[in-house]
Amino acid sequence: MQNEHEQYFFEAGEVAKNALCLRDRCGAIIVSNGEIVARGYNAPPNDNILKRKCTLELRESRKPKSDRTCCLHAEWRAIILAVKSGKSLLGSTLYFTRIDKDGNLKRSGSPYCTVCSRLALDVGIEYFALWQDSGVVVFTTDDYNDESYQFHYPLV
């Protein structure tokens, strides 16, 4: 039997099936007061596949991996669509997942995308949820942000 968090992750996985990125298929949903208020998938801006750069070979870069894509992150798209439609995201929860080529959910690693965490903080998203190997982990967005920075800049 699925719990509420798992149901939201499966919904985010369904959204990820719309992804237009050729490298990774990601989905995100934002839930506020038990209602899904926004959905997002990763794709080039305006879903314009002519702007895709997914086939470029990734080389070493000073940019973090999460910032070397041509696509909008699923989280960004969900946040942008919610804001455009005038929905308040204060106190909401963002669920993020990836799917494999067969549409099955993939487990997430540690938080690492500081761009997503900063944007989520800025619009008032309170929680950021990942389904990790150990199970569903719901971070406060502050903690998600701190852990993302720790990933890139470990304290000695």
C-alpha positions in Angstrom: 0.0 0.0 0.0 1.4 3.4 -1.0 1.6 6.3 1.4 0.7 9.8 0.5 4.4 10.7 -0.3 4.8 7.7 -2.6 1.6 8.6 -4.5 3.1 12.1 -5.1 6.3 10.6 -6.4 4.5 8.3 -8.8 2.6 11.4 -10.0 5.9 13.2 -10.5 7.1 10.1 -12.5 4.0 10.4 -14.7 4.9 14.1 -15.4 8.5 13.1 -16.2 7.2 11.0 -19.1 6.7 14.4 -20.8 10.4 15.3 -20.5 12.0 16.4 -23.8 15.6 16.1 -22.6 17.6 13.4 -24.3 19.9 12.8 -21.2 17.5 12.6 -18.3 13.7 12.4 -17.8 12.7 14.3 -14.7 9.4 15.4 -13.2 8.4 17.6 -10.3 5.1 18.4 -8.6 4.3 21.0 -6.0 1.7 20.1 -3.4 -0.1 22.7 -1.2 -2.7 21.7 1.3 -3.1 18.2 -0.2 -3.6 19.6 -3.8 -1.2 19.4 -6.7 -0.8 23.1 -7.7 1.9 22.7 -10.3 3.7 20.1 -12.5 7.0 20.4 -14.3 9.3 18.3 -16.5 12.7 19.0 -17.9 12.8 20.3 -21.4 14.4 23.1 -23.5 12.8 26.6 -23.0 9.2 26.7 -24.4 9.6 23.0 -25.2 11.5 24.0 -28.4 13.4 20.9 -29.3 15.4 22.9 -31.8 17.1 24.5 -28.8 18.2 21.1 -27.4 21.9 20.6 -26.7 21.5 17.2 -25.1 23.7 15.5 -27.6 26.7 17.7 -26.9 29.4 15.9 -25.1 29.8 17.1 -21.6 33.3 18.1 -20.8 34.9 19.2 -17.6 33.5 22.5 -16.6 33.6 24.8 -13.6 29.8 24.7 -13.7 28.1 22.1 -11.6 26.5 19.2 -13.5 23.0 20.6 -12.8 23.9 23.8 -14.6 25.4 22.3 -17.7 22.1 21.4 -19.3 20.1 23.1 -22.1 16.9 22.3 -20.4 14.8 24.0 -17.7 14.8 21.7 -14.7 11.5 20.1 -13.8 11.5 22.0 -10.5 12.0 25.4 -12.3 9.2 24.7 -14.8 6.8 23.7 -12.0 7.6 26.8 -10.0 7.4 29.1 -13.0 4.0 27.7 -14.1 2.6 28.1 -10.5 3.8 31.7 -10.3 2.5 32.5 -13.8 -0.9 31.2 -12.8 -0.9 33.2 -9.6 -0.7 30.3 -7.1 0.8 30.9 -3.7 3.6 28.4 -3.0 4.0 29.4 0.7 4.3 26.3 2.8 4.1 23.9 -0.1 6.1 20.7 -0.8 8.1 20.1 -4.0 8.4 16.4 -5.0 11.2 15.6 -7.5 12.0 12.4 -9.3 13.7 10.9 -12.4 12.5 7.9 -14.4 14.4 5.4 -16.4 13.8 4.5 -20.1 10.9 2.2 -19.2 9.2 4.9 -17.1 10.2 3.4 -13.7 11.1 5.8 -10.8 14.8 6.1 -10.1 16.0 6.8 -6.6 17.6 10.2 -5.9 21.0 10.8 -4.5 21.9 13.6 -2.1 20.6 17.2 -2.6 23.0 19.0 -4.9 21.2 21.6 -7.0 21.7 25.0 -5.4 19.8 26.7 -8.3 16.7 24.7 -7.5 17.0 25.2 -3.8 17.4 29.0 -4.1 14.5 29.3 -6.4 12.3 27.1 -4.1 13.4 29.2 -1.1 12.6 32.5 -2.9 9.0 31.5 -3.7 8.2 30.1 -0.2 8.3 26.4 -0.8 8.7 24.9 2.7 9.7 21.3 1.9 11.7 19.5 -0.8 11.1 15.8 -1.1 13.3 13.1 -2.6 12.9 9.4 -2.7 16.3 8.1 -1.8 17.6 4.6 -1.5 16.7 4.7 2.2 13.2 5.8 1.5 11.3 9.1 1.2 13.2 12.0 2.7 11.4 15.3 3.2 13.8 18.1 3.8 13.0 21.6 4.9 13.9 23.7 1.9 16.5 25.5 4.1 18.1 22.1 4.9 17.9 21.1 1.2 19.7 24.3 0.3 22.4 23.8 3.0 23.0 20.2 1.9 23.2 21.2 -1.7 25.9 23.7 -0.9 27.7 21.1 1.3 27.7 18.8 -1.7 29.7 21.3 -3.7 31.7 23.0 -1.0 32.3 20.5 1.8 33.3 22.0 5.1 36.7 20.9 6.2 
